[in-house]
Amino acid sequence: MTDFCILGSGVAGSTIANLLSNKYSVHVFDKARGPGGRSSNKRFKTNLSFDHGVQYISPKSKAFLKFTEKLFKKKVLKTWNGNHLDFTFEKKPHSIKYIGKKANNDICKYNLRGIKKTFASQITKINFKNNFWEIEIKDGSNYQFKYLVLTCPFPQLKKIARKYLDKKILNLNIRMQPNMTVMVAFKNQKNLPISSIKFDDDTLAWAANENSKNRFRSNINLWTLQATLKWSKKTINKYKNNSLIMKQLVSRFIKLTGFDKNKIIHTGAHGWKYSYNYEKTNLLSYWNNNYKLGVCGDWFNGPKVENAWLSAQDLAKKIK
């Protein structure tokens, strides 16, 4: 019987899987087709892709900075340079921007090397019985494990594991916020010498020039657009059945940049219903020794990739 089942292959899930694999057997499950969670990458053509989730990493803590510097030396990460424009004129100190050399889920791929993984497999039911966990997948298959770690967003955690959680975690004041992302490709559009743009706008919050990440050379210009929180809240439950929502965000981008709408050859959208939590809780992670159940994720302590990594580090200490 495998020791640990890890639900989720994002930064939190891949990090805790990597830490536990030094001592235990580990099996990672994810409902997506590949690793990354919110740091996922969407392929457009063979060598062209969008970072439609996390855009970059700017370490703040010494521990996470040390980790990212190690991955930089190993050429898993690189820096994202160029012109990053901010039309909100927020007074923030300049910070280095790390991105994956090939995609922003490279951290997760690095963490999961050599670890058993099963993708496109959504866990629908968990049951703690006879001192071990029974896991049921959407296709009807079942697995058994000694321990279970969940890295899903807080609302999904409560739905699948409520009866195994203490009040101290069930009563946390977590407000998960949505995010709407649109991916757009232009053919033969003159490329702007800009890496990213932060807009002062009610609809469009941010745009990233994927070509500026120097992962590919092409006469096709790829841009990832992220909506404002206000607009995301209005559209998150409707975008799948309403193509006009995607067109509204693209139209706003064209109006603000002057790009030619006739050169658009591709658009796509992705909605993150439970994207992040701004607030910090009094916990970094959760471990229940009676149920052999652990929980980690960025929503414990903030919205960034770093928060997910720190949560997984904290959980690993509690398990040991």
C-alpha positions in Angstrom: 0.0 0.0 0.0 1.3 3.4 -1.0 1.9 5.8 2.0 0.7 9.1 0.8 -2.1 10.3 -1.5 -1.6 13.9 -2.5 -4.6 15.6 -4.1 -3.4 18.5 -6.4 -0.2 19.0 -8.4 0.1 22.8 -8.0 2.9 24.4 -6.1 1.6 23.3 -2.7 0.8 19.7 -3.8 4.1 19.3 -5.7 6.2 20.7 -2.9 4.7 18.5 -0.2 5.0 15.5 -2.5 8.6 16.3 -3.1 9.4 16.7 0.6 7.5 13.5 1.6 9.1 11.4 -1.1 12.4 11.5 0.7 10.9 9.2 3.3 7.6 7.8 2.0 6.0 6.4 -1.1 3.8 9.1 -2.8 1.1 9.1 -5.4 -0.2 12.5 -6.8 -3.6 12.9 -8.3 -4.9 15.9 -10.3 -8.1 16.5 -12.3 -6.2 18.5 -14.8 -4.4 17.0 -17.8 -1.0 18.1 -16.4 0.8 19.5 -13.4 0.7 23.1 -12.2 -2.7 24.0 -10.6 -2.9 27.8 -10.8 0.5 28.0 -12.4 -0.7 26.0 -15.4 0.4 26.6 -18.9 -1.9 26.4 -22.0 -0.4 25.3 -25.3 -1.5 27.0 -28.4 0.7 25.5 -31.0 3.7 23.1 -30.8 6.1 25.7 -29.3 3.7 28.5 -28.4 1.9 28.7 -25.1 0.2 31.0 -22.6 0.9 31.2 -18.8 -2.8 31.6 -18.1 -2.5 31.4 -14.4 0.5 32.6 -12.3 2.5 35.1 -14.3 5.8 35.3 -12.4 7.4 34.8 -9.0 8.9 37.5 -6.8 10.3 35.9 -3.6 9.9 37.8 -0.3 11.0 35.3 2.4 14.7 34.2 2.7 13.7 30.5 2.5 11.7 30.9 -0.7 14.3 33.1 -2.2 16.9 30.4 -1.6 14.7 27.9 -3.3 14.1 30.0 -6.3 17.8 30.9 -6.6 18.6 27.2 -6.6 16.1 26.6 -9.4 17.6 29.5 -11.3 21.1 28.0 -11.1 19.6 24.7 -12.3 18.0 26.6 -15.2 14.5 25.6 -14.2 13.7 29.3 -13.7 14.9 32.4 -15.5 14.3 36.1 -15.1 11.6 38.0 -17.0 13.1 41.3 -18.0 12.0 44.1 -20.3 9.6 46.9 -19.8 6.9 46.2 -17.2 4.5 49.2 -17.4 2.3 50.2 -14.5 -0.4 52.8 -15.3 -1.7 52.6 -11.7 1.5 54.2 -10.6 1.6 52.2 -7.4 4.7 52.9 -5.3 6.1 49.4 -5.0 9.8 48.5 -4.7 11.3 46.9 -7.8 11.4 43.1 -7.5 13.0 40.4 -9.6 10.5 38.5 -11.7 11.2 34.7 -12.0 9.4 32.6 -14.6 9.8 29.0 -15.8 12.3 28.5 -18.5 9.7 26.6 -20.6 6.5 27.4 -18.7 5.4 28.6 -15.3 4.5 25.1 -14.1 8.2 24.2 -14.4 8.5 24.4 -10.6 5.8 21.8 -10.2 7.4 19.6 -12.9 10.7 19.8 -11.1 9.2 18.9 -7.7 7.3 15.9 -9.1 10.2 14.3 -11.0 10.4 10.6 -10.1 7.1 10.7 -8.3 4.0 8.7 -9.4 1.4 10.9 -10.9 -2.1 10.4 -12.3 -3.7 13.2 -14.2 -7.2 13.7 -15.6 -8.5 12.0 -12.5 -10.9 13.8 -10.2 -11.3 12.4 -6.7 -15.0 12.3 -5.9 -15.1 10.6 -2.5 -12.7 10.0 0.4 -13.4 7.6 3.3 -11.2 6.9 6.3 -11.8 3.2 7.3 -9.9 0.6 9.3 -7.1 3.1 9.8 -6.4 3.8 6.1 -7.9 6.0 3.4 -10.1 4.8 0.5 -10.0 7.1 -2.5 -12.6 7.0 -5.2 -12.0 8.5 -8.7 -14.6 9.9 -11.0 -14.2 6.9 -13.4 -15.1 4.5 -10.6 -11.6 3.3 -9.7 -10.5 3.0 -6.1 -7.2 3.3 -4.3 -6.0 2.8 -0.7 -3.4 4.9 1.2 -2.1 5.2 4.7 -2.2 9.0 4.6 -4.0 11.7 2.7 -3.0 15.3 1.9 -5.4 17.7 0.3 -4.3 20.9 -1.5 -7.6 22.0 -3.0 -9.2 25.5 -2.4 -11.0 26.0 0.9 -14.6 25.6 -0.5 -13.7 22.3 -2.2 -11.9 21.1 0.9 -15.0 21.6 3.1 -17.1 19.8 0.5 -15.0 16.7 0.3 -13.6 16.4 3.8 -15.8 18.3 6.2 -16.4 15.4 8.6 -12.7 14.9 9.0 -11.8 18.5 9.8 -11.6 20.2 13.2 -13.6 23.4 14.0 -10.4 25.4 14.0 -10.1 24.9 10.3 -13.8 24.8 9.4 -14.4 28.1 11.1 -11.6 30.0 9.3 -12.7 33.2 7.6 -11.7 32.4 4.1 -13.0 34.4 1.1 -11.7 32.9 -2.1 -11.7 35.4 -5.0 -12.2 34.6 -8.7 -10.0 35.5 -11.6 -10.9 35.6 -15.3 -8.2 35.1 -17.9 -8.4 35.4 -21.6 -5.7 34.3 -24.1 -5.4 36.0 -27.5 -3.1 35.5 -30.4 -2.5 38.0 -33.2 -1.0 37.2 -36.7 1.5 39.7 -38.1 0.7 42.3 -35.4 3.7 44.5 -34.8 5.1 43.4 -31.4 5.3 46.0 -28.7 8.7 46.3 -26.9 6.8 45.7 -23.6 6.8 42.7 -21.3 3.6 43.5 -19.3 1.1 46.2 -18.7 -0.8 47.0 -15.5 -3.8 49.0 -16.4 -5.8 51.6 -14.4 -9.1 50.2 -15.7 -12.4 48.8 -14.4 -12.4 45.8 -16.7 -8.8 44.9 -17.6 -6.3 44.6 -14.8 -3.2 43.2 -16.5 -1.7 41.9 -19.7 1.4 39.8 -20.3 3.3 39.6 -23.6 4.2 35.9 -23.9 6.7 36.6 -26.7 8.7 38.7 -24.3 9.5 35.7 -22.2 11.9 34.5 -24.9 10.6 30.9 -25.0 9.8 31.0 -28.7 10.2 33.1 -31.8 7.2 33.6 -33.9 5.3 36.2 -36.0 2.3 35.3 -33.9 1.9 37.6 -30.9 0.5 35.9 -27.8 -1.0 38.0 -24.9 -2.5 36.8 -21.7 -5.2 39.2 -20.3 -6.4 39.1 -16.7 -9.6 40.9 -15.6 -10.1 43.0 -12.6 -11.6 41.4 -9.5 -14.8 43.4 -9.9 -15.2 42.2 -13.5 -14.2 38.6 -12.6 -16.9 38.5 -9.9 -19.5 39.5 -12.5 -18.5 37.0 -15.1 -17.0 33.9 -13.5 -20.2 31.9 -13.5 -21.2 32.9 -17.0 -18.1 32.8 -19.3 -18.4 29.2 -20.4 -21.8 29.8 -21.9 -21.3 33.3 -23.1 -18.6 34.1 -25.7 -19.4 37.8 -25.5 -17.7 37.9 -22.1 -14.4 36.9 -23.7 -14.9 39.4 -26.5 -15.5 42.2 -24.0 -12.1 41.7 -22.4 -10.4 41.4 -25.8 -12.1 44.6 -27.1 -11.0 46.5 -24.0 -7.4 45.4 -24.6 -7.6 46.5 -28.3 -9.0 49.9 -27.3 -6.2 50.5 -24.7 -3.3 49.3 -26.9 -4.4 50.1 -30.5 -3.9 46.5 -31.7 -5.7 45.4 -34.9 -8.7 43.2 -34.1 -8.7 41.9 -37.7 -5.4 40.2 -36.9 -6.8 38.0 -34.1 -6.4 34.3 -35.0 -7.2 32.7 -31.6 -9.0 33.5 -28.4 -9.5 31.3 -25.3 -10.7 31.8 -21.8 -10.2 30.3 -18.4 -11.9 31.1 -15.2 -10.5 30.4 -11.7 -13.5 30.4 -9.4 -11.4 30.0 -6.3 -8.2 31.7 -7.4 -6.8 33.2 -4.2 -7.4 34.5 -0.7 -6.0 37.9 0.2 -6.2 37.5 4.0 -3.8 35.6 6.3 -5.2 33.1 8.8 -3.7 32.0 12.1 -2.6 28.7 10.5 0.0 27.9 7.8 -1.2 24.3 7.3 -3.3 21.6 9.0 -2.4 18.1 10.2 -4.8 15.7 12.0 -2.8 12.8 13.3 -6.0 10.8 14.3 -7.2 10.8 10.7 -3.7 10.9 9.1 -4.9 13.9 7.1 -3.0 16.9 6.0 -4.0 20.2 4.3 -1.9 22.8 2.7 -2.4 25.6 0.2 -1.7 29.3 -0.4 -5.1 30.3 0.9 -3.9 29.7 4.5 -1.5 32.7 4.3 -2.0 34.8 1.2 -2.5 34.8 -2.6 1.0 34.2 -4.0 3.0 31.1 -5.1 5.3 31.7 -2.2 2.4 31.3 0.2 1.7 27.8 -1.2 5.3 26.8 -0.9 5.5 28.0 2.7 2.3 26.2 3.6 3.7 22.9 2.2 7.0 23.4 4.1 5.0 23.9 7.3 2.9 20.8 6.8 6.0 18.7 6.1 7.4 19.7 9.5 4.1 18.8 11.3 4.0 15.3 9.6 7.6 14.6 10.6 
